[in-house]
Amino acid sequence: MNNKGEYYEQLALAYLQQQGLSLLCRNFQCKAGEIDLVMRHGSQLVFIEVKYRASSAFGGALAAVTPAKQQKLLRAVRWYLQQHGGHNQPCRIDVLAIEGREPFYYNWLQNAFS
């Protein structure tokens, strides 16, 4: 693994696969921004932002998904859907917050914002 971000994305991927999601794409990048994980959950397309914080001080990992970050992610999702013809598919944006030290605490917020 090249960096900490990749490490926590790999942890998130393993966790979400255990929950029944299947991977479509990792680190989708476009002019609008980046999507950490694109997965399928049943018939839904799921766009996942992964955040890690060692401590919950300063609001923890969920607080790191600021309104500006949400807007950037929404633009990237729209771009992905345009490029992959997914406009008619049900989809949602989730945040998976990983906190603490091993064993990590996972907080999976489904349909975090729209």
C-alpha positions in Angstrom: 0.0 0.0 0.0 1.3 3.4 -1.0 -0.3 5.5 1.7 -2.6 5.5 4.7 -5.6 6.5 2.6 -5.2 3.3 0.5 -4.9 1.2 3.7 -8.2 2.6 5.1 -10.0 2.3 1.8 -8.9 -1.4 1.7 -10.3 -1.9 5.2 -13.5 -0.1 4.1 -13.8 -2.3 1.0 -13.4 -5.5 3.0 -16.0 -4.3 5.6 -18.5 -3.4 2.9 -18.0 -6.6 1.0 -18.8 -8.5 4.3 -22.1 -6.4 4.3 -23.0 -7.7 0.9 -21.8 -4.9 -1.4 -19.8 -5.7 -4.5 -17.0 -3.5 -5.9 -17.4 -1.8 -9.3 -14.6 0.8 -9.2 -12.0 2.2 -6.8 -10.7 5.8 -6.8 -12.8 7.1 -9.7 -11.3 10.4 -10.7 -12.6 13.1 -12.9 -12.5 16.9 -13.3 -15.1 17.3 -10.6 -13.3 15.2 -8.0 -12.8 11.7 -6.7 -15.1 8.9 -5.5 -13.3 6.5 -3.1 -15.4 3.4 -3.9 -18.2 2.7 -6.3 -20.1 -0.4 -5.3 -23.4 -2.2 -5.9 -25.8 -3.1 -3.1 -28.7 -5.1 -4.5 -30.1 -3.0 -7.4 -28.5 0.2 -6.0 -25.4 1.9 -7.2 -23.5 3.1 -4.1 -20.9 5.9 -4.0 -18.8 5.7 -0.9 -16.6 8.3 0.8 -14.2 6.7 3.2 -12.8 8.8 6.1 -10.5 7.8 8.9 -9.6 9.6 12.1 -7.6 8.2 14.9 -9.6 10.2 17.4 -13.2 11.5 17.6 -11.9 14.8 18.9 -12.8 17.7 16.6 -15.9 15.8 15.5 -14.3 12.6 14.2 -14.3 11.1 10.8 -17.9 12.1 9.9 -17.3 15.7 10.6 -14.5 15.6 8.0 -17.2 15.3 5.3 -17.9 19.0 5.1 -20.6 20.7 3.0 -17.9 21.6 0.5 -16.7 18.0 0.3 -20.3 16.9 -0.1 -20.7 19.3 -3.1 -17.5 18.1 -4.7 -18.6 14.4 -4.2 -22.0 15.2 -5.7 -20.4 16.7 -8.8 -18.2 13.6 -9.2 -21.2 11.3 -8.8 -23.0 13.2 -11.5 -20.0 12.9 -13.8 -19.7 9.2 -13.1 -23.4 8.7 -13.9 -23.0 10.7 -17.2 -20.0 8.6 -18.2 -21.5 5.3 -17.3 -25.1 5.8 -18.3 -26.4 5.3 -14.8 -29.1 8.0 -14.7 -32.0 5.5 -14.5 -30.4 3.4 -11.7 -31.3 3.9 -8.1 -28.2 5.2 -6.3 -27.1 6.7 -3.0 -24.1 8.3 -1.4 -22.7 6.6 1.8 -20.0 7.6 4.2 -17.9 5.0 5.9 -16.1 6.5 8.9 -13.4 4.4 10.4 -12.1 5.6 13.8 -9.7 4.7 16.5 -7.0 2.1 16.6 -7.3 -1.6 16.0 -9.9 -3.0 16.5 -11.4 -0.1 14.5 -14.8 1.3 14.9 -16.9 1.4 11.7 -19.7 3.9 11.3 -21.5 3.3 8.0 -23.9 6.1 7.2 -26.1 5.0 4.3 -27.7 7.7 2.1 -25.6 10.3 4.0 -26.7 13.2 1.8 -28.3 13.7 -1.7 
